[in-house]
């Protein structure tokens, strides 16, 4: 404590409050003139670059207006060009709709399939009725519904719920 009082400082931080006489910054660390020269050259180079870009853009704009739009060799003809065959359908849903209407019309009217062979087609309802009348198609026998006795049956381990085993009593 005696040293601090002898120097006139009440706390250790008080010695930094005043700059001692004769003290300056260290001249070897940074030269202000070098920083100023760098900023001057940076400003000059930025101005030169921006002016050069401005002149270049003006030159490009003048060239584009003098020449006009480029003429491509495939775009010179005025006729409409189509891709080679086979082409994709433009409206497949419309074509499918027209196809189904034609098929539906074919199912519900009379007409010739092959006139030379004498083959005709008839409406589908008439064809089904004639097939049953002539016995070409036999109907399935109706299953008799007998009650299944499930009393005493229980599902087995691998039966997926089917009743297969009888309970032991």
Buried (B, 14 or more C-beta within 10 A) or exposed (E): EEEEEEEEBEEEEEEEEEEEEEEEEEEEEEEEEEEEEEEEEEEEEEEEEEEEEEEEEEEEEEEEEEEEEEEEEEEEEEEEEEEEEEEEEEEEEEEEEEEEEEEEEEEEEEEEEEEEEEEEBBBEEEEEEEEEEEEEEEEEEEEEEEEEEEEEBEEEEEEEEEBEEEEEE
